[in-house]
């Protein structure tokens, strides 16, 4: 472990958590403004939805690219460069004059965010060990839900005195804070531990990881849970605002309650990990997900509160799976942690992107579409579980 010269352990944990907030901040902050943005740009819901789904697709690709790159060149230079790119891209989004300029800005924003998240994940492995690493994973996940809990409320509040542009100006400011933190970070990957081959050859590390069947099957099994959650994120504003006739501010409160429930997941993991086996935790996750899926299918149509209550159990269990799966997978990675972190985040983001695209399909009813996504991806996860190599 490399001693940090300018960041104490609590500050380092907060910095890692702050970096993990960039994804929910980059999406949830402007969710209440999606319907307004459609009117502003004269764009349909699919084009407006592309500002979300394109972000996640490019974000996933960025993760794959910058994992091996950070294993070769170190964490700090990659982090500084990506933070600068994210900040500049956020400003481009704020100044967008049409929906296509906004999508382009979101693309650049996603490239920077992907590198930031990859480095943040690698830092957890390189700065902490054993039970401490497990606790930091859970703590960062628990604190990380502050962003999705408050971001829609802040976004809705911004809409009371400014337009959707305000959300991206705020992201520009937060990107600047990340630049400062990156400059204060002491490099955690010494030169003698970096990948010594060429940059092109460093990408072969991804191929080696793909051949590790157990690692990949566990990763995909858990990552399938991200798809329904991201589908909910993509369609929630349309369901609450257009179907249930809530205001943007009222919608932000419903979204915040769902995000607040995600705090329970990491806490549950810390409480249950010593009481249940890994098999028991996985079984519990799938059972709760199935029950929640059927509840959304048969009860979500009755009103905003019913829809929220039906989806809440899935939110809790999905947030429990995050530190659980990350803990298992990082323990499998003895070296080239950046590559392993990039693969973990890429696969999770890839399935999250699929969920967002599936959620914004032209369903006759978004709620029923969401329930099909929840049940379909959960059953796929069960199949992978039952065929998992010992």
C-alpha distance (Angstrom), angle and dihedral (degrees) to the residues before:
residue distance angle dihedral
X1 . . .
X2 3.82 . .
X3 3.80 113.5 .
X4 3.78 113.2 -122.8
X5 3.81 112.8 -128.1
X6 3.79 98.5 -164.8
X7 3.83 104.5 22.2
X8 3.80 123.5 65.9
X9 3.81 117.8 -147.8
X10 3.84 93.9 -99.0
X11 3.80 90.8 47.9
X12 3.82 90.7 46.5
X13 3.81 90.3 52.3
X14 3.81 90.2 49.3
X15 3.80 90.7 48.5
X16 3.82 92.3 50.7
X17 3.81 89.3 47.1
X18 3.81 90.5 48.5
X19 3.80 90.2 53.4
X20 3.81 90.4 49.4
X21 3.80 87.2 54.8
X22 3.79 92.8 63.6
X23 3.80 94.7 87.0
X24 3.83 97.9 51.6
X25 3.80 89.6 39.4
X26 3.80 90.6 51.5
X27 3.80 91.4 53.3
X28 3.80 112.3 22.2
X29 3.79 96.4 47.3
X30 3.80 94.1 70.1
X31 3.82 99.1 31.7
X32 3.83 93.3 103.2
X33 3.82 88.2 55.0
X34 3.82 96.9 53.8
X35 3.82 95.7 97.9
X36 3.84 90.1 45.4
X37 3.81 90.9 49.1
X38 3.79 90.0 53.0
X39 3.79 89.4 56.4
X40 3.81 93.5 42.3
X41 3.82 94.0 53.1
X42 3.82 94.1 31.6
X43 3.82 87.6 -124.8
X44 3.80 129.8 143.8
X45 3.82 123.9 -116.6
X46 3.82 92.3 -96.6
X47 3.83 93.6 57.3
X48 3.79 91.2 44.8
X49 3.80 88.5 47.4
X50 3.81 88.9 54.3
X51 3.81 88.5 69.1
X52 3.81 84.7 67.2
X53 3.80 102.9 35.7
X54 3.83 95.7 42.6
X55 3.78 88.6 50.9
X56 3.80 91.5 56.2
X57 3.80 95.8 43.8
X58 3.82 92.6 51.3
X59 3.79 90.1 40.8
X60 3.82 89.2 56.8
X61 3.81 92.2 50.9
X62 3.80 90.9 46.9
X63 3.79 90.6 54.4
X64 3.81 91.6 54.7
X65 3.81 92.5 48.8
X66 3.79 98.9 46.3
X67 3.82 97.8 43.8
X68 3.83 94.6 71.8
X69 3.82 91.1 34.0
X70 3.83 91.0 57.2
X71 3.82 89.6 47.5
X72 3.81 88.1 58.2
X73 3.82 103.5 37.2
X74 3.80 102.2 26.4
X75 3.79 134.7 -107.7
X76 3.81 103.6 -87.4
X77 3.84 101.7 59.0
X78 3.81 91.0 45.8
X79 3.80 90.9 48.2
X80 3.81 94.3 49.6
X81 3.81 93.5 47.3
X82 3.80 93.8 46.7
X83 3.81 92.5 47.5
X84 3.82 90.4 53.1
X85 3.82 90.8 48.6
X86 3.82 92.4 48.4
X87 3.80 91.8 50.3
X88 3.81 93.8 48.8
X89 3.82 91.8 46.0
X90 3.82 91.4 51.2
X91 3.80 88.8 55.9
X92 3.82 90.3 50.4
X93 3.82 88.9 53.4
X94 3.80 91.0 50.8
X95 3.81 91.3 51.8
X96 3.82 96.2 44.6
X97 3.79 115.5 138.7
X98 3.82 96.3 -169.4
X99 3.80 139.7 17.9
X100 3.81 92.8 -100.1
X101 3.81 93.2 55.7
X102 3.80 87.7 50.0
X103 3.80 91.4 51.3
X104 3.82 89.5 49.3
X105 3.80 90.6 50.8
X106 3.79 90.6 48.5
X107 3.81 88.8 52.0
X108 3.81 91.7 56.5
X109 3.79 90.2 42.4
X110 3.82 89.4 54.7
X111 3.81 92.5 52.3
X112 3.80 90.6 55.5
X113 3.80 93.8 43.1
X114 3.81 92.0 51.1
X115 3.80 92.4 56.3
X116 3.82 91.6 45.0
X117 3.81 93.4 53.2
X118 3.82 92.7 45.7
X119 3.80 91.9 54.2
X120 3.82 92.2 43.8
X121 3.82 91.1 55.2
X122 3.81 92.6 46.8
X123 3.81 90.4 50.7
X124 3.82 90.9 59.7
X125 3.80 90.7 56.8
X126 3.81 94.6 43.0
X127 3.81 98.5 42.9
X128 3.81 100.9 42.1
X129 3.81 137.2 41.2
X130 3.83 140.1 -158.2
X131 3.79 117.7 -25.4
X132 3.80 89.8 -1.4
X133 3.80 89.6 61.0
X134 3.82 90.1 50.3
X135 3.79 91.2 51.0
X136 3.81 93.3 46.4
X137 3.81 90.4 50.5
X138 3.80 90.6 52.5
X139 3.81 93.4 42.8
X140 3.81 93.6 49.0
X141 3.81 90.6 48.0
X142 3.81 92.1 48.1
X143 3.81 93.9 46.7
X144 3.79 89.5 42.0
X145 3.80 91.2 67.8
X146 3.80 88.7 66.6
X147 3.79 87.1 81.1
X148 3.83 98.1 53.7
X149 3.81 89.5 39.8
X150 3.80 96.4 55.1
X151 3.81 102.6 22.0
X152 3.85 95.9 80.8
X153 3.81 90.2 44.9
X154 3.79 90.4 51.4
X155 3.82 89.5 44.5
X156 3.79 91.5 50.6
X157 3.81 90.6 46.7
X158 3.80 91.1 50.7
X159 3.80 89.1 54.7
X160 3.81 90.0 60.8
X161 3.82 91.7 68.5
X162 3.80 106.3 12.6
X163 3.80 139.8 29.0
X164 3.81 130.0 -103.7
X165 3.84 87.6 -77.9
X166 3.80 89.5 77.0
X167 3.81 92.9 69.0
X168 3.80 91.9 58.7
X169 3.80 93.5 45.0
X170 3.81 86.8 55.4
X171 3.83 90.5 50.2
X172 3.81 88.4 51.4
X173 3.81 89.6 55.5
X174 3.82 92.4 47.8
X175 3.80 90.1 49.3
X176 3.79 88.1 56.8
X177 3.81 89.8 55.0
X178 3.80 89.1 53.0
X179 3.81 90.4 53.3
X180 3.81 89.7 56.2
X181 3.82 92.1 49.1
X182 3.80 91.5 48.4
X183 3.80 91.3 53.0
X184 3.82 90.9 51.7
X185 3.81 93.7 49.9
X186 3.80 117.9 105.7
X187 3.81 111.4 -135.3
X188 3.83 109.7 -97.8
X189 3.80 98.5 -166.8
X190 3.85 111.7 67.0
X191 3.78 117.2 -148.5
X192 3.82 93.5 -110.9
X193 3.84 89.8 58.8
X194 3.79 95.7 48.7
X195 3.78 124.0 102.1
X196 3.79 105.7 -86.4
X197 3.81 99.7 -160.2
X198 3.78 127.1 88.7
X199 3.79 121.8 -69.6
X200 3.80 90.8 -108.5
X201 3.80 91.3 49.6
X202 3.81 90.3 50.9
X203 3.79 88.8 70.5
X204 3.81 88.4 63.3
X205 3.80 85.1 74.7
X206 3.80 87.2 73.0
X207 3.81 90.0 55.0
X208 3.79 91.5 53.1
X209 3.78 90.6 51.1
X210 3.80 91.6 49.5
X211 3.81 88.6 58.8
X212 3.80 91.1 57.1
X213 3.81 94.2 94.6
X214 3.80 99.3 -173.9
X215 3.81 92.5 48.7
X216 3.80 92.8 48.8
X217 3.80 95.4 44.1
X218 3.80 92.4 50.8
X219 3.80 89.8 46.7
X220 3.80 94.2 50.4
X221 3.82 92.4 43.5
X222 3.80 92.0 56.7
X223 3.80 95.0 37.1
X224 3.81 91.6 59.4
X225 3.81 86.6 72.2
X226 3.81 89.6 65.6
X227 3.81 93.4 63.9
X228 3.83 99.0 69.9
X229 3.80 92.1 42.9
X230 3.79 92.2 53.0
X231 3.82 90.0 44.6
X232 3.80 87.5 56.6
X233 3.80 89.8 49.6
X234 3.82 91.6 51.6
X235 3.82 97.4 49.1
X236 3.81 102.5 29.4
X237 3.82 96.1 93.1
X238 3.80 91.7 50.8
X239 3.82 91.9 47.0
X240 3.80 96.8 46.8
X241 3.82 98.7 36.0
X242 3.82 103.4 33.8
X243 3.82 102.9 25.8
X244 3.82 100.1 34.2
X245 3.84 95.1 29.2
X246 3.80 97.4 -127.6
X247 3.80 122.2 156.0
X248 3.80 120.2 -112.8
X249 3.82 90.0 -104.0
X250 3.83 92.7 48.6
X251 3.79 89.7 48.8
X252 3.80 90.4 53.0
X253 3.82 90.0 57.8
X254 3.81 92.6 52.5
X255 3.78 90.7 47.5
X256 3.81 90.9 48.1
X257 3.82 92.1 52.8
X258 3.79 90.2 53.5
X259 3.80 91.1 48.0
X260 3.80 91.5 47.3
X261 3.81 88.8 56.4
X262 3.80 87.4 61.4
X263 3.82 88.0 71.2
X264 3.80 87.7 71.9
X265 3.82 93.7 61.0
X266 3.82 99.7 68.8
X267 3.81 89.9 40.0
X268 3.82 89.7 53.2
X269 3.79 90.1 49.7
X270 3.81 92.6 54.1
X271 3.82 89.9 48.0
X272 3.80 97.2 45.1
X273 3.81 103.9 35.5
X274 3.83 92.2 83.9
X275 3.80 94.2 39.8
X276 3.79 101.2 46.5
X277 3.78 130.3 44.3
X278 3.79 120.1 -120.4
X279 3.80 87.1 -101.9
X280 3.80 90.6 53.6
X281 3.80 92.7 49.8
X282 3.80 91.8 49.4
X283 3.81 92.4 48.0
X284 3.82 91.3 49.2
X285 3.80 90.5 50.8
X286 3.80 94.2 53.3
X287 3.82 94.4 44.6
X288 3.81 92.8 52.5
X289 3.83 91.4 45.2
X290 3.82 92.3 53.1
X291 3.81 93.2 47.3
X292 3.80 90.7 49.1
X293 3.82 91.6 48.6
X294 3.79 93.3 53.9
X295 3.82 91.0 44.2
X296 3.81 90.6 55.1
X297 3.82 89.8 47.3
X298 3.81 96.1 52.2
X299 3.81 103.4 25.8
X300 3.80 108.5 25.7
X301 3.81 95.0 85.6
X302 3.81 95.6 64.3
X303 3.80 96.2 79.7
X304 3.78 147.4 -52.9
X305 3.82 94.7 -74.6
X306 3.82 92.2 48.8
X307 3.79 91.4 48.8
X308 3.80 92.1 49.2
X309 3.82 93.2 46.1
X310 3.79 91.9 49.5
X311 3.81 93.5 52.7
X312 3.83 97.7 41.3
X313 3.85 96.1 83.8
X314 3.81 90.1 54.9
X315 3.81 90.1 50.7
X316 3.81 91.6 53.3
X317 3.79 95.5 47.0
X318 3.81 93.7 44.1
X319 3.80 90.3 53.1
X320 3.82 89.5 49.4
X321 3.79 90.9 53.3
X322 3.82 93.1 55.4
X323 3.84 99.6 68.8
X324 3.82 90.4 32.5
X325 3.80 93.6 56.6
X326 3.81 94.0 38.7
X327 3.80 90.5 52.6
X328 3.81 92.6 50.8
X329 3.79 95.0 45.5
X330 3.81 98.6 43.9
X331 3.81 89.5 52.6
X332 3.80 87.2 58.1
X333 3.81 91.3 56.3
X334 3.81 110.8 81.4
X335 3.81 96.0 166.5
X336 3.81 140.4 5.0
X337 3.79 87.3 45.3
X338 3.80 92.0 170.9
X339 3.80 90.5 60.1
X340 3.81 92.0 47.2
X341 3.81 91.0 47.5
X342 3.79 90.8 49.3
X343 3.80 91.9 50.8
X344 3.81 92.2 48.3
X345 3.80 93.5 49.2
X346 3.81 92.9 40.6
X347 3.80 95.2 54.8
X348 3.80 92.5 44.1
X349 3.79 91.3 49.0
X350 3.81 92.8 43.9
X351 3.79 92.3 57.4
X352 3.79 90.1 41.6
X353 3.81 87.9 55.4
X354 3.80 90.8 49.8
X355 3.78 88.4 51.9
X356 3.81 92.1 51.8
X357 3.80 92.0 48.6
X358 3.81 91.0 47.0
X359 3.80 91.7 47.7
X360 3.82 93.8 53.1
X361 3.80 94.6 48.7
X362 3.83 113.0 120.9
X363 3.81 94.4 -88.8
X364 3.78 114.8 171.9
X365 3.81 85.0 -133.4
X366 3.82 121.3 22.4
X367 3.82 92.5 -157.0
X368 3.79 94.1 55.6
X369 3.79 89.8 44.3
X370 3.79 89.8 53.7
X371 3.81 92.1 50.9
X372 3.83 90.8 52.3
X373 3.81 89.5 50.8
X374 3.82 91.8 49.2
X375 3.79 94.1 50.5
X376 3.80 96.1 39.3
X377 3.80 96.6 52.3
X378 3.81 91.9 41.8
X379 3.80 92.6 54.2
X380 3.82 89.8 48.6
X381 3.80 88.1 54.1
X382 3.80 91.1 51.5
X383 3.81 90.5 52.8
X384 3.81 90.6 53.3
X385 3.79 90.6 47.3
X386 3.78 93.2 52.9
X387 3.83 91.8 49.4
X388 3.82 95.3 44.2
X389 3.85 113.7 132.2
X390 3.79 113.1 -118.4
